[in-house]
Structure formats: C-alpha cells, structure tokens
Amino acid sequence: MTARRVLPTDEATDLLKLVRDLATRELLPLAATAERNQAFPRETFRLLGRSGLLGLPYPEEYGGSGLPYEVYLQVLEEIGSVWSSVGVGVSVHALSCFGLATAGTDEQKRSWLPDMLGGELLGGYCLSEAHAGSDPAAMRASARREGDEYVLNGAKAWTTHGGQADFYKVMARTSTERNGISCFLVPADTPGLSADAPEDKMGLTGSTTATMLFDNVRIPVERRLGEEGDGLKIALAGLDSGRLGIAAVAVGLAQGALDNAVAYAKERETFGKRIIDHQGLAFVLADAEAAIQSARATTLHAARLKDAGLPFSREASIAKLVATDNAMKVTTDAVQVLGGYGYTKDFPVERYMREAKVMQIFEGTNQIQRMVISRALENDNHGTITRRP
C-alpha cells in the first residue's frame, strides 16, 4: 500500500496511522462476510464512535474533535479503502448531524449532539422521495403543526441506515410554497415511524437502505432545527459537505481496488514474466494511479476551501463527479487485470466494482453535479474558475 496522504500536522499523521491500523485489523476481516450476508455492522459503528471517529469535523465542546475537513476526508478514504459500506455510513452519519450542528440552538446541541457524535446514536438522513430524487423541492411529506407538536406524514425513499438508525434528520413540507420545507430531528422509536423492507441492491449490501414511513408521527416543536422554511437551505448546505464525504470514500474504494490489482499483478505470471511487467497491463495500472491521485487532489482542494470558510459548492460537485467516475473506471479495470478471477467472489475487486456504481448516483447524480458546475460557470462574475484558500 503506497504512502498517499497529504497531512497538515504530525497529529493528523498519527491519526491516519491509527485509522489505517484499525481499518486493517478490525474492519477488513469482517467486510466480505458482512457484505455477502447483507449484515448491518452496527457494532462497527459503535467501535468507530468510541474511537472518536464519528465526530471528527464537529466542535470539541459537543463531543467532536474539531478537526479540519481535509483530515476528516482522509479518514473516510482510509475506511473506504477496506469497507465502503462503513465509509458511506460514517459520511451519512456526519450529514445527519449537520443540521443540528449548524442550525440547532445551543440548548439543542447540548442535549443531543454529544451522544450523536459519540457513536451511541447512529443517524439516518431523510430527504429524497420516490418521485422527487433530484428535485427535493418537489417533496410531498408533510409536517403539520398542532399546538406544541408537529405531525409528520409521508414516505422518505433511499434512506441509508433506514430501520437501523437511532435518529433521522427529516425534511418535510410545512407550507404550500415550493421551498416551504422545514428540518426535524426525529428519534427512531417515535410512534408511527417505521421502515419498509430494505432495498435489494447491487452493491453496498452491508449498508441497509430503506423507505421510511411516517404515519401521524408526533414530535415536539423543539425537535425542529432552525425556523420554518429553513429546511431546504439546511439540506443543500449539508449536501455540499456530504458530496465531499462520498468523493473521499470513492477515492478510498478506487485505491483499495488498485492495491488488490497491483498485488495480483506482481504475483501472477504469463509468458515467463509477471503480468505487471507487460507494458499493456502496466499502463492500465499507471492510468489508475493517475486517476486516483487526481481525484484525491481535487477532493482535498475542495476541503481546504471549506476549512478556509470560502465558497466550495462548485468544487464539491467537481470532486464528487471526478472521484466517483474515476472509481467506476478504476474498479472496472481492476477486474480486468485479474481476468477470470476478477469476476469471481474469491477476490474483492468484483465487489468494489459493484459498490462504485451507486457512488455515481447518490448525493446527487453525476448529471446533477454537471448541472451545478455549469450553472456556477454561468454565474461566475469574476471570470475565474479557480478558488484558492
């Protein structure tokens, strides 16, 4: 495994070494079996939480680590390189905490955020609906106020950790205005809240995805985050950060696939020499390395902008687009390097290839990312496409 990280401090270097060791020792031996059995790794998330890895980018006063996003994303990459379901789960959990951390009152944060960041509570994120995947403003799920409570009704599709999470960040309509959407923090044990049967997916089978059903779910007004009508703003701001999380996991996934392909290419021999010594195959590996390093640099550039308090929405979309498209190609090429063995479940690269596909779809499809990027170019009044912290 190559030395591949860009770290700003010695402390961050030590953290990445710890995470790499934990991922290799604790996660890697479980991944293949859990994915094959579609077993949700709840104890793994508790382990990560107790190791301080579920709250890295959030303030220390609420149980986080207060680390730069640049470092947090490299932690996600390490996890994603051995077990993508868990890497995606950590990113989604962070996204589920985002509304509280950024729009919650001090009292709300003190009450709920420490357990959320400490790993005892795992989050789910309810935004998409079956008819409104890429157009969240078209959602129909509603939250009607009745005195000191809201009554939630509707369904939320494609919920990562659906039926397994301990709380859900939920976007629901509170007025008939197109953007009349509000944000709520809903405990999983609230009466009327249930999960439909999990989706039967191509990949990320260790990560449960289900539709969440809201049938007269009553929650107190103090469970609303921000003001009425702030929900879409909170959701879109969170998605910028969430896209960076998925980009980092995709970089890790691609790196894991390349590490496996290189190891195989060094051992397998044809025509009297190792297959890595055949130029045609060696160039495939070289292109994969170049793609991974490019995606990593693009992702960390966006993270540095975020850490500096500069606009990074366009750069987050670029990172998500580049990293996930590259992951799809690198994992496909890794299967090709292993030949027939790559198509079997005896080696992990076929699983990596299946897992890469969905990363081009969730957190906004890559077609949506292209739309975001092109609109940013159209609205750029300074004639520049480069942002530096």
Secondary structure, 3 states (H helix, E strand, C coil): CCCCCCCCCHHHHHHHHHHHHHHHHHHHHHHHHHHHHCCCCHHHHHHHHHCCCCCCCCCHHHCCCCCCHHHHHHHHHHHHCCCHHHHHHHHHHHHHHHHHHHHCCHHHHHHHHHHHHHCCCCEEEECCCCCCCCCHHHCCCEEEEECCEEEEEEEEEEEECCCCCCEEEEEEECCCCCCCEEEEEEECCCCCEEECCCCCCCCCCCCCEEEEEEEEEEEEHHHEECCCCCHHHHHHHHHHHHHHHHHHHHHHHHHHHHHHHHHHHHHCEECCEEHHHCHHHHHHHHHHHHHHHHHHHHHHHHHHHHHCCCCCHHHHHHHHHHHHHHHHHHHHHHHHHHHHHHHCCCCCHHHHHHHHHHHCCCCCCHHHHHHHHHHHHHCCCCCCCCCCC
